[in-house]
Amino acid sequence: MKEKIIKETLNLLNTKTFDKITIKDITDNLNISRQAFYYHFNDLYEVVETICTDSYKMVTNTYTDLEDWKYVYLYILRLIYTHKDVVSNIYKTIEREYVDNFLYNSLFPYVENVIIKQSKNLNVEKKDIDFISKYFTLSFIAITSDWIKNGMKEKPELLVRNVYLIINNDFKKALNNFEKNNKKVDILI
């Protein structure tokens, strides 16, 4: 039943914004009681959280080797693009936090892995690696959020290409800068 509730919520999100969907819509369409809905979920927000969590698991199960952030990013963008109406209807009416958390949880481990690999033989502290990983992950999220907000007009491949061209070699550059300045507290002086 839980999967049916999720599937029905996705069906409704193809045509309605989240704020226009009610538990009654779902229970009527599935011909179940409200009690049956509440047995599986506390509210509609929990259904959306489950959808995001399941999508995250799909990404991590597809890319288990943590090798190349570009392919992971492209996979995520294609997933979003394939479910354009659903994502747009969630994004328009729920705090952006759900989409951002999905993106962050999906991208961060891959970005971090690339940065850790590139930091080999460099004297860079773990906290600096974490900061660099977070910085680039949040940059991807900002670009992706803007893409979603503007209707996902560009193909995912073009977005990944553009991001890659901008940040190509920047992971290593950031690591080198942190290594050079790891003893300095105030580099502006």
N, C-alpha and C positions, 0 to 999 in steps of 0.2 A: 504494500500500500504506500509506503514511503516513496518509492520510486515513481509511482503513479501521481502522487501529489507534486513531486518535483517536475515531472514531465508536463503536467497540467499547468503548473505555474509558468514554465517555459513557453508553453503554447499561448497562454494569456499575455505574456510579456512580448510576444511577437506582434501583438496588435494594440496593447494598452500600456500606458506608463504604470509604474509600480503603485503610485498613489491612487490609481483608479481600480486596482484589483482588490477584491475582498476575499476573506476566507469563505464567505457564502458563495462567491463565484466558483471557487474551487470545489467546495463540497457539493454544490448543485450539479456542476458538470461531471463530477465523478460519481454522483448519486451515493454519497456517503454522509455520515453524520458529522457535525462539528466535533463531537467527542473523538471520532476516528482521526480527524485532522490533529486535534490537540494531543492525541496519544503519541504522535510522531514529532510534532513541532510545537513550540510555544507560541509562535507567531509567524507572520509572513517574512519578517526580517531573518528569522532562523532558516527559512527555506532558501533565501538568497545566499546566506552565509554557506549553507550546504552546497549550493550550486557552485559557488566560488571555490570552496574547499575541494570538491570533486574535480573541478577543472584544474586546480593546482596539482592534485594527485595524478591526473592524466599527463600533465607536462612532465612531472618528475619520473613517472613510469616510462615515458617515451624517451627521455634523455637521461639515462642513468649514468653515463660515463662522464658527465660534467666537463666536456671538452671545449666546445666552442659556443660562446655566448651568442654569436650571430644567428646560429641555427635555432637556438632556444627562443631568442627574441622573435625571429620570423615565425616560428611555430605558434607562439603566443598571439602574435598579431593576426595570423591566419585564423586562429581559433576565434578571436574577437570579431574579425571581419566576416567570418562564416555566420556568426550569430549577431550580426550588426544591429538588427532591430531589438533583440533582447538586451544587448549591452547598452544601446542608446536609451532604451526605456528605463533601465535601472539607473543609468548615469544621470538622466535628467531629473529624477525624482528622489533618489536616495542620496545620502551623503556620499560623496566621491570616495569615501573611505573604503567601501567594499571593493571597488575596482582597484584602487591603489594598493590595498592589502594583498589582493590576488596577484597583482603585478610584482609587488615587492617580494612576496614569498616565493614567487616563481623565478624571478630573475636573480635575486641576491646571491644564492648559492653558486650560480654559474659565473657571475662576475667575480665573486670572491675567489673562486677556484682559479680563474685565469690570472688574477692579480697575485695570488699566492705562488703560482708556478713562475710567474715573471719576476717575483721577488727573490728567487733562489740566487745565492751568491751576492746578495745585497744586504747591507746592514740597515734594515728597516724594521721597526718595532711592530708587534701585532696590532697595537691600537692604531697605528698609522695605516696598516693594511686594511683594517676594518673601516677607517674613515674614507679611504680611497674607494673601497668597494661600495660603501654607502653613497658616496658622492655620485659615482657613475650610475648606480642603480636608480637613485632619485632623478638623475638627469633623464634616463630612459623613461621613467614614469611620467615626468613632466611632458616630454615630447609625445608620449602615447596618449596622455590625457587630453592634450591639445588636439591631437588627431581625432580622438573620439568626439570631443566637444564640437569639432568642426565638420562632423558628418562622415568621417573616414573616407574622404574623396580619393586619396592616393591609395594605390595598391600597397599591401604590406611590404612587398619586395622593394619598392621605391623608398619607403621609410627606413628600412633596415640599411639599404645602400647608402642613403644620405647620412644616417647616424654613423655608419662605419667610416665613411670618408672623413667625417669631422673628427672622430676620436681615434682613428687608426694611429697606433703607436703612443697614444696619450696615457695608457695604463703604465707603460714603461717609463715614460717621461715623468709622470707623477711620482712613481717609485724612486726614480733617480733624484728628483727634487727633494723628497723626504729624506733620502739617504744623505744628501749634501747638507741639509739643514737640520738634521735630527738633534743636534746639540744646541741650536739657536732657539731661543724662546720668542724673540721679537725680530722677525726678518724685515720689518719696515724701518728699522733704525739704521 
